[in-house]
């Protein structure tokens, strides 16, 4: 199998036709057809059904195209790795992060990396566990920063703790219960989980059970902290939010922090990546910069 053959197969899968794949790759239709035919000879299987309406992957083609996407991404990363070693230029990084690192870690870390790799293209997305596992599996991200699940990620992933973040209860500004000192008085509210219940949202049940209170049943799940806070600011709902974010939003007049006497579990923010991943020089520099900023921030959070 050759890279150009796999690239042709992926293009056919994405475009749904030989002609569309040729346009996407900037080559002739016969060139795509030859690449596909040679690939089918190499793997000894029919990969694509062709008809007047287009091209559809066979079962063999569907299985191979998943591997092909990973191989092409790995080849691109290898090319970037050498280019960055030679002259510290260009390349791309894709990073998933929860809300708190977005606010207190990534801006300073990115500024540090830009000094060494000014042409680096960086994609940042707010994603948390367990969604990050899907992004790791298909090679969409280089590493992730966020709450590590209590049970860990498993032996195929490494987790480097960065800092522990305090959570606080937030209500909309002017909420009649904003002066309460106990979670018990807030238990009948609609609660917004900031993150999946088997991920960052797991702190919700722990906080109430640790206080000897039955966890609220009126739950709404938001995949991001920003969405949860927006919901809280425009309703009578409550949520647990990282203190750095809550404090900033309280200053802007959107929410009020409820300083309850009950102990709320801290959230550990970690750097996560597959154990077999290889970071480019720019990736290594960004990883190191985040660790450096994390050590400083851990003393301030």
PERAJO-V84061 format. One record per residue. N is the residue number from 0. RES is the residue in one letter. PHI is phi in radians with two decimals (999 if undefined). OMEGA is omega as a letter, one per 40 degrees, with the letter a starting at -180 (none if undefined). Layout:
<<N RES PHI OMEGA> <N RES PHI OMEGA>>
//
This chain:
<<0 X 999 i> <1 X -1.97 a> <2 X -1.02 a> <3 X -1.13 i> <4 X -1.20 i> <5 X -1.15 i> <6 X -1.12 i> <7 X -1.16 i> <8 X -1.10 i> <9 X -1.09 a> <10 X -1.12 i> <11 X -1.11 i> <12 X -1.08 a> <13 X -1.32 a> <14 X -1.53 i> <15 X 1.40 i> <16 X -2.84 i> <17 X -1.18 a> <18 X -1.14 i> <19 X -1.14 i> <20 X -1.11 i> <21 X -1.08 i> <22 X -1.09 a> <23 X -1.12 a> <24 X -1.54 a> <25 X 1.28 i> <26 X -2.26 a> <27 X -1.41 i> <28 X -1.06 i> <29 X -1.02 a> <30 X -1.15 i> <31 X -1.17 i> <32 X -1.07 i> <33 X -1.11 a> <34 X -1.09 i> <35 X -1.14 a> <36 X -1.09 i> <37 X -1.16 i> <38 X -1.13 i> <39 X -1.12 i> <40 X -1.16 a> <41 X -1.11 a> <42 X -1.63 i> <43 X 1.03 i> <44 X -2.73 i> <45 X -1.40 a> <46 X -1.79 a> <47 X -2.41 i> <48 X -1.64 i> <49 X -1.90 i> <50 X -2.56 i> <51 X -1.14 a> <52 X -1.60 i> <53 X 2.48 a> <54 X -2.30 a> <55 X -2.22 i> <56 X -1.20 i> <57 X -1.37 i> <58 X -1.03 i> <59 X -1.14 a> <60 X -1.13 i> <61 X -1.11 i> <62 X -1.15 a> <63 X -1.25 a> <64 X -1.16 i> <65 X -1.12 i> <66 X -1.18 a> <67 X -1.06 a> <68 X -1.09 i> <69 X -1.14 a> <70 X -1.11 a> <71 X -1.14 i> <72 X -1.14 i> <73 X -1.14 i> <74 X -1.12 i> <75 X -1.11 i> <76 X -1.12 i> <77 X -1.09 i> <78 X -1.10 i> <79 X -1.11 a> <80 X -1.01 a> <81 X -1.19 i> <82 X -1.05 a> <83 X -1.24 i> <84 X -1.18 a> <85 X -1.28 a> <86 X -2.53 i> <87 X 0.83 a> <88 X -2.20 i> <89 X 0.91 a> <90 X 1.59 a> <91 X -2.30 i> <92 X -2.34 i> <93 X -2.21 a> <94 X -2.28 i> <95 X -1.76 a> <96 X -2.58 i> <97 X -1.42 a> <98 X -1.15 a> <99 X -1.11 i> <100 X -1.05 i> <101 X -0.97 a> <102 X -1.48 a> <103 X -1.97 a> <104 X -2.02 a> <105 X -1.16 a> <106 X -1.01 a> <107 X -1.22 a> <108 X -1.12 a> <109 X -1.14 i> <110 X -1.07 i> <111 X -1.14 a> <112 X -1.22 a> <113 X -1.05 i> <114 X -1.15 a> <115 X -1.62 a> <116 X -2.24 a> <117 X -1.12 a> <118 X -1.64 a> <119 X -1.22 i> <120 X -1.72 a> <121 X -2.10 i> <122 X -1.93 i> <123 X -1.99 i> <124 X -2.42 i> <125 X -1.45 a> <126 X -2.48 i> <127 X -2.23 i> <128 X -1.08 e> <129 X -1.61 a> <130 X -1.06 a> <131 X -1.06 i> <132 X -1.11 i> <133 X -1.12 a> <134 X -1.20 i> <135 X -1.16 a> <136 X -1.11 a> <137 X -1.67 i> <138 X 1.29 a> <139 X -1.36 a> <140 X -2.27 i> <141 X -1.53 i> <142 X -2.78 a> <143 X -2.30 i> <144 X -2.24 i> <145 X 2.96 a> <146 X -1.11 i> <147 X -1.51 i> <148 X -1.07 a> <149 X -1.00 a> <150 X -1.48 a> <151 X 1.40 a> <152 X -1.74 a> <153 X 1.77 a> <154 X -1.22 a> <155 X -1.49 a> <156 X -2.30 i> <157 X -1.88 a> <158 X -2.26 i> <159 X -1.95 a> <160 X -1.06 i> <161 X -1.93 a> <162 X -2.86 i> <163 X -1.78 a> <164 X -1.94 i> <165 X -1.36 i> <166 X -1.82 i> <167 X -2.32 i> <168 X -1.48 i> <169 X -2.18 i> <170 X -2.26 i> <171 X -1.13 i> <172 X -1.08 a> <173 X 1.50 i> <174 X -1.11 a> <175 X -1.12 a> <176 X -1.77 a> <177 X -1.16 a> <178 X -1.69 a> <179 X -1.13 a> <180 X -2.02 a> <181 X -2.37 i> <182 X -1.12 a> <183 X -1.01 a> <184 X -1.24 a> <185 X -1.85 a> <186 X -1.13 a> <187 X -1.54 i> <188 X -1.33 i> <189 X -1.34 a> <190 X -1.83 i> <191 X -1.80 i> <192 X -1.48 i> <193 X -1.55 a> <194 X 2.04 a> <195 X -1.01 a> <196 X -1.12 i> <197 X -1.61 i> <198 X -2.21 i> <199 X -1.04 a> <200 X -1.20 a> <201 X -1.13 a> <202 X -1.13 a> <203 X -1.02 a> <204 X -1.09 a> <205 X -1.07 a> <206 X -1.06 a> <207 X -1.27 a> <208 X -1.16 i> <209 X -1.09 i> <210 X -1.54 a> <211 X 1.31 a> <212 X -2.08 i> <213 X -1.14 a> <214 X -1.02 i> <215 X -1.03 i> <216 X -1.73 a> <217 X -1.54 a> <218 X -2.07 i> <219 X -2.19 a> <220 X -1.74 i> <221 X -2.04 a> <222 X -1.35 a> <223 X -2.42 i> <224 X -1.13 a> <225 X -1.05 i> <226 X -1.17 i> <227 X -1.09 a> <228 X -1.15 i> <229 X -1.06 i> <230 X -1.09 a> <231 X -1.06 a> <232 X -1.11 a> <233 X -2.11 i> <234 X -2.71 i> <235 X -1.75 a> <236 X -1.40 i> <237 X -2.21 i> <238 X -2.76 i> <239 X -1.59 a> <240 X -2.34 i> <241 X -0.94 a> <242 X -0.99 a> <243 X -0.99 a> <244 X -1.28 a> <245 X -1.07 a> <246 X -1.11 i> <247 X -1.13 a> <248 X -1.28 i> <249 X -1.18 i> <250 X -1.07 a> <251 X -1.43 i> <252 X 1.51 a> <253 X -1.44 a> <254 X -2.39 i> <255 X -2.11 i> <256 X -1.44 i> <257 X -1.75 a> <258 X -1.50 a> <259 X -1.34 i> <260 X -1.40 a> <261 X -1.17 i> <262 X -1.39 i> <263 X -1.89 a> <264 X -1.01 i> <265 X -1.32 i> <266 X -1.92 i> <267 X -1.54 i> <268 X -1.68 a> <269 X -2.28 i> <270 X -1.57 a> <271 X -2.19 i> <272 X -2.79 i> <273 X -1.09 a> <274 X -1.15 a> <275 X -1.70 a> <276 X -1.35 i> <277 X -2.13 i> <278 X -1.47 i> <279 X -1.20 i> <280 X -0.95 i> <281 X -1.16 i> <282 X -1.11 i> <283 X -1.11 i> <284 X -1.15 i> <285 X -1.18 i> <286 X -1.01 a> <287 X -1.14 i> <288 X -1.13 i> <289 X -1.12 i> <290 X -1.07 a> <291 X -1.12 i> <292 X -1.14 i> <293 X -1.10 i> <294 X -1.11 i> <295 X -1.21 a> <296 X -1.21 a> <297 X -1.06 a> <298 X -1.42 a> <299 X -1.86 a> <300 X -1.37 none>>
//
